[in-house]
Amino acid sequence: MLSPGEFEKLAETFARRMDGIAGEYLKLMGEHLRDLGKLTPSDVHRLAELKRMGVNVDWIKAEIARAMGAMAKDVEAAFKRMAEREYQLAGALYGEARQVPLRDNAALMRAVRAQIRQTVGTLANLSNTTVVSDAYKDAVSRAIQAVQSGVADYNSAIRREVRQAGRQGLQVRYASGHKRRLDSAVRMNVLDGVRQLNQDVMRQVGREFGANGVELSAHALCAQDHLPY
């Protein structure tokens, strides 16, 4: 069974996987900027290098998609273990009512499967929304502009752009226009899925044993809708 702390570790593991891909991204960006600086200012050579940049972007997106696919299996297994744990903890609340095994509780299993689909679907979509090509193009443009304007030599410009890309990391652009680091987005999606699944399980369990309310603990920085209580 997984505790909340163990789910934190799981989310951190997923985030580290994305950090590994981000490291490859930075390496490719550095090589690309270095090689671009060695080329003669021929349009043909520039076009060839830009094509290679596009290949790099495709590779990065493919790696992200592959990593997300591997995570999907981990998420499904972990969510099912967490649902089982919460269900067993609620066993004492059923009183004389008989608590059926989780696998036989159709309503609860529907909630579990729905939450798994939602979380995995969100993770899978990250590979389509990752802001990679924009970062490449912007870095190249800034480096070339710095060199041409005499602000910096090419090696200094490359180091600055790679450092900047490292701070920003691979990013995800949402429909709202908001951007978030890829590792942070993965971690947030996993933990949000855990919280929602936990709430779904307890809500369904409460219906089954006849609960007539929700118990809230008194704690600092609580949600706004808890304040009146």
Secondary structure, 3 states (H helix, E strand, C coil): CCCHHHHHHHHHHHHHHHHHHHHHHHHHHHHHHHHHHHCCCCHHHHHHHHHHHHHHHHHHHHHHHHHHHHHHHHHHHHHHHHHHHHHHHHHHHHCCCCCCCHHHCHHHHHHHHHHHHHHHHHHHHHHHHEECHHHHHHHHHHHHHHHHCCCCCHHHHHHHHHHHHHHHCCEEECCCCCEEEHHHHHHHHHHHHHHHHHHHHHHHHHHHHCCCCCCCCCCCCCCHHHCCC
